[in-house]
Amino acid sequence: MTDSEAIARKYEKVITPMTRTGWAFWATAIPLAAIFLWSVFAFGWQYRFGLGETGMGHPVSWALYLVNFVFFIGISHAGALVSAVLRITHAGWGTPFGRAAEAVTVFALAAGPTNILFDLGRSSRFYWVALHAQFKSPLLWDFTCIMTYFTVSVIFLYVLMVPDIGLLRDRFPGRRWLYRPLSLGWTGTEKQLSALGKAIGFLCIAVIPIAVSVHTVVSWVFGLQTQPMWFSTIFAPYFVVGAIYSGIAAIILVTIALRKVYHLEDYLKPYHYNNMGLLLLVFTLLWAYFTFAEYLTVGYAGGEAEHAVLWSKLTGKYALLFWIMVALCFVIPFPILVFRRTLPGLLIASICIIIGMWIERYTIIIPSFIEPRLPYVRGDYMPSWVEWSMTFGLAAGFTLAFVLFSKLFPVISIWETEKDEKEKESKGN
Amino acid sequence: MYRWGMVIDLDRCTGCQACVVACRQENNVPFAGEQEAVLGRGKFWMNFISEVKGSYPDVKMRFFPIPCMQCDHPPCTKVCPVEATYKNPEGIVAQVYPRCIGVRMCISNCPYTVRYFNWHAPAWPDDYKRGRNPDVYKRRKGITEKCNFCIQRIRTAKWKAKKENRRIHDGEVIPACAETCPSGAISFGDLNDSNSRVSRLSKSRRAFRLLEDLGTKPKVYYLKEGEWHDG
């Protein structure tokens, strides 16, 4: 097919990373794999000796695993939601981010719920949640929503990749075993294109409410409980905003890394990042608004139990973490996003936001446990080596999955870039 | 139908903590050990809190035994994703150990923090093991356990009463904590029976329940200190 030849040549830079694996790949993949395998060992250790190997106890009975759970599910929102919204609104500048965003979603959704598996006292019985479902439990709603979201996200990522896989099937005879079944016989005919268009249209619309539902229900795991400062009506939108916020930051971080490593400067231009920066700015403000509203309400009208938690965050034991969070989630990124939406600026802002949002989840979950309603049970919490191993193992696994993905599939959607270009041309004429 | 309840007279409580020990013995509550206890992993189905006010010689001390409140609207049961905990028809919030998968959402949603988790496999000192109660269900690592008003004793009493074709008499069945209390501070019985001791005491002017504003409707009542011969 001469057409595919021409396209492949044109998008050489997108395809090259899949053909060449240099020392840099191994230097990244091997340490990541080592950290990941270490976390598998740590999990084995915990499974053998019990959850007592973590730093959890009484009253802090949920800790780092739940923080990681909420954090990764949050990251996953980026993906599908951002790329679906940008597609529906025909925001052409979103195209180069699409593939990366969808992949981030899928891998983050694989990493997030894994934490629940770590957190179970009897991990091997996790499927009982489906088998003995008790529909009044927010955790069951969670399970349902996340599984739905995961399935739809995988389909979303895959369907949008089919034309590219068709191209790869023609380009890489050595990897036919992989690409041929995945390409579903894609040849790019008129009929296939229209079917694909319909499927994408449907998926875009389906994925938005599902994504919103997922973080809503994740927030309800906390918001529907009696713990002070969890029991809040704005938790659902607060969590959804926070999720998209950290998600956008994750997309920016991931694509800047890909751009640098795979030399994709022609596709990911400062113009694209400027727009992405504006989107991030909107969510910085939304996040700050929600946070302010939440803390003001508790501070002004909250009861004794709520105040105990609030002051432990503002001036007490968790003050340092809390104010670091405020700095990382608002004070630092806000001026950057207003005045300097350049690549280095965005890189700093997104790293701050990702770390800041992790701390946000920590300061939402742990202090409420430390100061429960009745004033006699007090405890402390410090994560153990097992929990840290699992945290870093998941982060490494997530990154490794992305690295491997980028070696098998184009990280920028070739067919959509081509389509956008043709549309632009026809408009110009 | 019975509706089991407990009344703890704080005025009579001397703070001897015999209830804590008796409960541990009756229900095979494992020993956490010093190291684990520091991490807050000690299990006390019957927990005991003391508060010291003032300094020598003008010291006031208050005691507070805290079992599971056996709420009528338990926040813990509805959040369990596998229905491992439920309120049984007689009002006892029961834990089904083999069903529990250790999610711990019940623990975090219990405002009284009286649910306990088996962080490690349960352990006892060797010479203690022989004295374990054979009537109590075994627990394993990774599951939640809690006070159940010595449900095994209630079951035995019910069998006996059924054989004799009668209801359980007031005071016929009492949990280990109430049985052992030297000052008789803990009463136990059927709240549905308006003549029972707990029924009368729970209507006393001194009676109150913990965190009533949460609407959990506990079936453990406390009697305030200070007024004798009132119940």
Chai-1 contact restraints between the chains, C-beta under 6 A:
chainA,res_idxA,chainB,res_idxB,connection_type,confidence,min_distance_angstrom,max_distance_angstrom,comment,restraint_id
A,G50,B,W119,contact,1.0,0.0,6.0,A-B,restraint_1
A,G50,B,H120,contact,1.0,0.0,6.0,A-B,restraint_2
A,G50,B,K141,contact,1.0,0.0,6.0,A-B,restraint_3
A,L51,B,W119,contact,1.0,0.0,6.0,A-B,restraint_4
A,G52,B,W119,contact,1.0,0.0,6.0,A-B,restraint_5
A,G52,B,H120,contact,1.0,0.0,6.0,A-B,restraint_6
A,G57,B,L39,contact,1.0,0.0,6.0,A-B,restraint_7
A,G57,B,G40,contact,1.0,0.0,6.0,A-B,restraint_8
A,G57,B,R41,contact,1.0,0.0,6.0,A-B,restraint_9
A,H58,B,G40,contact,1.0,0.0,6.0,A-B,restraint_10
A,P59,B,T113,contact,1.0,0.0,6.0,A-B,restraint_11
A,S61,B,R104,contact,1.0,0.0,6.0,A-B,restraint_12
A,S61,B,I107,contact,1.0,0.0,6.0,A-B,restraint_13
A,S61,B,S108,contact,1.0,0.0,6.0,A-B,restraint_14
A,W62,B,S108,contact,1.0,0.0,6.0,A-B,restraint_15
A,L120,B,I101,contact,1.0,0.0,6.0,A-B,restraint_16
A,L120,B,G102,contact,1.0,0.0,6.0,A-B,restraint_17
A,G121,B,G102,contact,1.0,0.0,6.0,A-B,restraint_18
A,G121,B,G142,contact,1.0,0.0,6.0,A-B,restraint_19
A,G121,B,I143,contact,1.0,0.0,6.0,A-B,restraint_20
A,R122,B,I101,contact,1.0,0.0,6.0,A-B,restraint_21
A,R122,B,G102,contact,1.0,0.0,6.0,A-B,restraint_22
A,R122,B,G142,contact,1.0,0.0,6.0,A-B,restraint_23
A,R125,B,I101,contact,1.0,0.0,6.0,A-B,restraint_24
A,W128,B,V82,contact,1.0,0.0,6.0,A-B,restraint_25
A,W128,B,I101,contact,1.0,0.0,6.0,A-B,restraint_26
A,V129,B,P81,contact,1.0,0.0,6.0,A-B,restraint_27
A,H132,B,V82,contact,1.0,0.0,6.0,A-B,restraint_28
A,H132,B,E83,contact,1.0,0.0,6.0,A-B,restraint_29
A,Q134,B,C80,contact,1.0,0.0,6.0,A-B,restraint_30
A,Q134,B,P81,contact,1.0,0.0,6.0,A-B,restraint_31
A,Q134,B,E83,contact,1.0,0.0,6.0,A-B,restraint_32
A,K136,B,K78,contact,1.0,0.0,6.0,A-B,restraint_33
A,S137,B,V79,contact,1.0,0.0,6.0,A-B,restraint_34
A,S137,B,C80,contact,1.0,0.0,6.0,A-B,restraint_35
A,S137,B,P81,contact,1.0,0.0,6.0,A-B,restraint_36
A,L139,B,P81,contact,1.0,0.0,6.0,A-B,restraint_37
A,L139,B,M105,contact,1.0,0.0,6.0,A-B,restraint_38
A,L140,B,P81,contact,1.0,0.0,6.0,A-B,restraint_39
A,Q225,B,N109,contact,1.0,0.0,6.0,A-B,restraint_40
A,T226,B,P75,contact,1.0,0.0,6.0,A-B,restraint_41
A,T226,B,N109,contact,1.0,0.0,6.0,A-B,restraint_42
A,T226,B,P111,contact,1.0,0.0,6.0,A-B,restraint_43
A,P372,B,T113,contact,1.0,0.0,6.0,A-B,restraint_44
A,R373,B,P111,contact,1.0,0.0,6.0,A-B,restraint_45
A,Y376,B,I49,contact,1.0,0.0,6.0,A-B,restraint_46
A,V377,B,T113,contact,1.0,0.0,6.0,A-B,restraint_47
A,G379,B,G40,contact,1.0,0.0,6.0,A-B,restraint_48
